[in-house]
Amino acid sequence: MAQLLARGNAVTLCTGRMYSGTRGVAESLGLHVPVACVDGCHLVQTQTHDDLLRVPIESEAKRVLYGLLCKTNLALFAFSGDIIVHDGRGCPYTEYLRTWSNEMTRVRDLFEPATWDKLEEMTCLVIIGSQAETEPIAQSIAATYADQLQLAHFPLLRAPMHHRWVILIRRAGVNKGTAVAWLADHFHVALDDVIVVGDWVNDVPMFAVAGHSFAMGHAPDEVKAAAKYQLRATVQTGGAIAEAAERCGLM
């Protein structure tokens, strides 16, 4: 990373984490540039910590979600501002949510009108429950509200939560692909010259827009299939950015 920066290359982060979960990484890497968080829903200038773009779930979609979820007993986490908000139902899963941010606050009931209405900058909603509990909700949103909301529905693979499923909901039309396009424009770099490295399904939209896309060695097969190139490097070995940069002639 330091070599790339020293040679004048534009380097940044495009992540599913909130900015509160990204800031420390950016600072440790010496990045003083815009970064994309919450899969493109929040762009922040790391030098000043000012918002450059925030795309929250729209108020009508929030109302729909309230109607779908308020009578359930599912664990919910709202990404609001730069804090993850949850109530007691979410407590068993807070360690899992720390992969997005350590900044969390617990409220008495997320669905109290006064609490829900304050979530004006909610960029993401995470729902956790059994497959039987979450699947009808995911199907309803996908079938009826796809113009307003986009979702991912997947099982938790880590013990002891391997019997739990997650629904991750964001505003429709915003993803890592739109974020990469914004960042490329900011840095005055043609998309054909952009190099991206990823390892999960939320990286597929940025693979679609970048000229050079690399999937890490541990990525699922469907993610590897969406990238133009595959890396030997994994999360265990490290070195993915260096490998991609070398293969593109930057190092």
C-alpha positions as CSV (number, residue, x, y, z in Angstrom):
1,M,0.0,0.0,0.0
2,A,2.8,2.5,0.9
3,Q,4.5,1.8,-2.4
4,L,1.4,2.5,-4.3
5,L,0.8,5.7,-2.5
6,A,4.4,6.8,-2.9
7,R,4.1,6.3,-6.6
8,G,1.1,8.7,-6.8
9,N,-1.6,6.1,-7.2
10,A,-5.1,6.8,-5.9
11,V,-5.9,4.2,-3.3
12,T,-9.0,4.0,-1.2
13,L,-11.5,1.6,0.5
14,C,-14.9,0.4,-0.5
15,T,-16.5,-1.6,2.3
16,G,-19.7,-2.8,3.8
17,R,-18.6,-1.4,7.2
18,M,-19.8,1.8,8.7
19,Y,-17.4,4.7,8.8
20,S,-17.0,4.2,12.5
21,G,-15.7,0.7,11.7
22,T,-13.6,1.9,8.7
23,R,-11.9,5.1,10.1
24,G,-9.2,3.2,12.1
25,V,-8.3,1.1,9.1
26,A,-8.0,4.1,6.8
27,E,-5.8,5.9,9.4
28,S,-3.5,2.9,9.9
29,L,-3.0,2.8,6.1
30,G,-2.3,6.5,5.8
31,L,-5.3,7.2,3.6
32,H,-6.5,10.8,3.6
33,V,-9.0,10.5,0.8
34,P,-12.7,9.7,0.4
35,V,-13.8,6.2,1.4
36,A,-17.0,4.4,0.6
37,C,-18.8,2.7,3.5
38,V,-22.1,0.7,3.9
39,D,-21.7,-0.7,0.4
40,G,-21.7,2.7,-1.2
41,C,-24.5,4.3,0.9
42,H,-22.1,6.6,2.8
43,L,-19.0,8.3,1.4
44,V,-16.7,10.2,3.8
45,Q,-13.7,12.4,3.5
46,T,-11.2,10.8,6.0
47,Q,-9.1,14.0,6.4
48,T,-12.1,16.0,7.8
49,H,-14.6,13.1,8.5
50,D,-17.2,15.1,6.6
51,D,-20.0,13.4,4.7
52,L,-19.6,13.6,1.0
53,L,-22.7,11.4,0.2
54,R,-25.2,9.6,2.4
55,V,-28.0,7.6,0.8
56,P,-30.5,6.5,3.5
57,I,-33.5,4.2,3.2
58,E,-36.4,6.5,2.1
59,S,-39.1,7.4,4.6
60,E,-41.8,5.4,2.7
61,A,-39.6,2.3,2.6
62,K,-39.0,2.8,6.4
63,R,-42.8,2.8,6.9
64,V,-43.1,-0.4,4.9
65,L,-40.3,-2.1,7.0
66,Y,-42.0,-1.0,10.2
67,G,-45.2,-2.6,9.1
68,L,-43.5,-5.8,8.2
69,L,-41.3,-6.1,11.3
70,C,-42.9,-4.4,14.3
71,K,-44.9,-7.5,15.4
72,T,-42.1,-9.9,14.9
73,N,-39.6,-11.0,17.6
74,L,-36.6,-10.8,15.3
75,A,-33.2,-9.3,16.2
76,L,-32.8,-6.0,14.3
77,F,-29.9,-3.6,13.9
78,A,-30.4,-0.2,12.3
79,F,-27.3,1.5,10.9
80,S,-28.3,5.1,11.7
81,G,-25.9,8.0,11.4
82,D,-22.6,6.3,12.3
83,I,-24.0,4.1,15.1
84,I,-25.7,0.7,15.1
85,V,-28.9,0.9,17.1
86,H,-30.5,-2.3,18.6
87,D,-32.7,-3.4,21.4
88,G,-32.5,-6.4,23.7
89,R,-33.4,-8.9,21.0
90,G,-30.2,-8.1,19.3
91,C,-27.9,-8.6,22.3
92,P,-27.0,-12.3,21.4
93,Y,-25.6,-11.1,18.0
94,T,-23.6,-7.9,18.9
95,E,-20.3,-9.6,18.4
96,Y,-21.3,-10.5,14.9
97,L,-22.3,-6.9,14.2
98,R,-19.0,-5.6,15.4
99,T,-17.6,-6.7,12.0
100,W,-19.4,-3.6,10.8
101,S,-18.7,-1.2,13.7
102,N,-18.0,-1.1,17.4
103,E,-20.1,1.9,17.8
104,M,-23.4,0.5,19.1
105,T,-26.2,1.8,21.3
106,R,-29.0,-0.2,22.9
107,V,-32.5,1.2,23.2
108,R,-35.5,-0.2,25.1
109,D,-37.5,-1.0,21.9
110,L,-36.4,-0.2,18.4
111,F,-40.1,-0.1,17.3
112,E,-41.2,2.5,19.8
113,P,-42.4,5.3,17.4
114,A,-40.2,7.9,19.0
115,T,-37.1,5.7,18.5
116,W,-38.0,4.5,15.0
117,D,-38.8,8.0,13.8
118,K,-35.4,9.2,14.9
119,L,-33.6,6.8,12.6
120,E,-33.7,9.4,9.8
121,E,-30.3,8.5,8.4
122,M,-30.7,4.7,8.4
123,T,-28.6,3.5,5.6
124,C,-28.9,-0.2,6.4
125,L,-31.1,-2.6,8.4
126,V,-29.9,-6.0,9.5
127,I,-32.4,-8.7,10.5
128,I,-31.4,-12.0,12.2
129,G,-33.6,-15.0,12.8
130,S,-34.3,-18.5,11.7
131,Q,-34.7,-19.3,8.0
132,A,-38.4,-19.9,8.6
133,E,-38.8,-16.5,10.2
134,T,-36.7,-14.5,7.7
135,E,-37.6,-16.1,4.4
136,P,-41.2,-14.8,4.1
137,I,-39.9,-11.3,4.9
138,A,-37.2,-11.5,2.3
139,Q,-39.6,-12.8,-0.3
140,S,-42.1,-10.1,0.4
141,I,-39.6,-7.3,0.1
142,A,-38.1,-8.8,-3.1
143,A,-41.5,-9.4,-4.7
144,T,-43.2,-6.1,-3.8
145,Y,-40.6,-3.4,-2.9
146,A,-37.7,-4.1,-5.2
147,D,-38.0,-0.5,-6.6
148,Q,-37.4,0.9,-3.1
149,L,-35.2,-1.7,-1.3
150,Q,-32.5,-4.2,-2.1
151,L,-31.6,-7.1,0.1
152,A,-29.3,-10.0,0.7
153,H,-30.5,-13.1,2.5
154,F,-27.9,-15.6,3.6
155,P,-27.1,-18.1,6.4
156,L,-24.6,-17.3,9.2
157,L,-21.8,-19.9,8.9
158,R,-19.9,-19.1,12.1
159,A,-20.5,-21.2,15.2
160,P,-22.6,-21.0,17.4
161,M,-24.9,-19.0,15.1
162,H,-24.9,-21.4,12.1
163,H,-28.6,-22.0,12.5
164,R,-29.4,-18.3,12.0
165,W,-30.1,-16.4,8.8
166,V,-29.5,-12.7,8.0
167,I,-31.4,-10.2,5.9
168,L,-29.4,-7.1,5.0
169,I,-31.5,-4.3,3.6
170,R,-30.4,-1.1,1.9
171,R,-31.9,1.5,-0.5
172,A,-32.3,0.2,-4.0
173,G,-29.9,1.3,-6.7
174,V,-26.9,1.9,-4.4
175,N,-24.0,-0.5,-4.2
176,K,-20.2,-0.9,-4.4
177,G,-20.5,-0.4,-8.1
178,T,-22.1,3.1,-7.8
179,A,-19.5,3.9,-5.1
180,V,-16.6,2.9,-7.3
181,A,-18.0,5.0,-10.1
182,W,-18.2,8.0,-7.7
183,L,-14.7,7.5,-6.5
184,A,-13.3,7.1,-10.0
185,D,-14.9,10.4,-11.0
186,H,-13.5,12.1,-7.8
187,F,-9.9,10.9,-8.6
188,H,-10.3,11.6,-12.4
189,V,-9.6,8.0,-13.2
190,A,-11.4,6.2,-16.1
191,L,-13.4,3.2,-14.9
192,D,-11.4,1.0,-17.4
193,D,-8.3,1.8,-15.4
194,V,-9.8,1.1,-12.0
195,I,-8.4,-2.0,-10.1
196,V,-10.6,-3.5,-7.4
197,V,-10.0,-6.4,-5.1
198,G,-12.9,-8.3,-3.3
199,D,-13.9,-11.5,-1.7
200,W,-17.7,-11.5,-1.2
201,V,-21.0,-11.1,-3.0
202,N,-21.3,-7.4,-2.2
203,D,-18.2,-6.9,-4.3
204,V,-19.8,-8.2,-7.5
205,P,-21.3,-4.8,-8.4
206,M,-17.9,-3.2,-8.3
207,F,-16.4,-6.1,-10.4
208,A,-19.0,-5.2,-13.0
209,V,-17.8,-1.6,-13.4
210,A,-14.1,-1.7,-12.9
211,G,-11.7,-2.5,-15.7
212,H,-9.6,-4.8,-13.6
213,S,-11.4,-6.9,-11.0
214,F,-9.6,-9.5,-8.8
215,A,-11.3,-12.0,-6.5
216,M,-9.3,-13.3,-3.6
217,G,-8.4,-16.9,-3.3
218,H,-10.9,-17.7,-0.5
219,A,-13.8,-16.0,-2.3
220,P,-16.9,-18.2,-3.1
221,D,-17.0,-19.7,-6.6
222,E,-19.8,-17.3,-7.7
223,V,-17.7,-14.3,-6.7
224,K,-14.7,-15.6,-8.5
225,A,-16.8,-16.2,-11.6
226,A,-17.8,-12.5,-11.5
227,A,-14.3,-11.2,-11.4
228,K,-11.9,-11.0,-14.4
229,Y,-9.0,-12.4,-12.5
230,Q,-8.4,-14.6,-9.5
231,L,-5.7,-14.0,-6.8
232,R,-3.6,-16.6,-5.0
233,A,-3.7,-14.4,-1.9
234,T,-6.3,-15.1,0.8
235,V,-7.4,-13.4,4.0
236,Q,-5.0,-15.9,5.8
237,T,-1.9,-15.2,3.6
238,G,-2.5,-11.5,3.0
239,G,-0.8,-9.7,0.1
240,A,-3.9,-9.4,-2.1
241,I,-3.4,-5.7,-3.0
242,A,0.3,-6.2,-3.7
243,E,-0.4,-9.2,-5.9
244,A,-3.1,-7.3,-7.9
245,A,-0.9,-4.3,-8.3
246,E,2.0,-6.4,-9.5
247,R,-0.1,-8.1,-12.1
248,C,-1.4,-4.8,-13.4
249,G,2.2,-3.4,-13.6
250,L,1.9,-0.9,-10.8
251,M,4.7,-2.4,-8.7
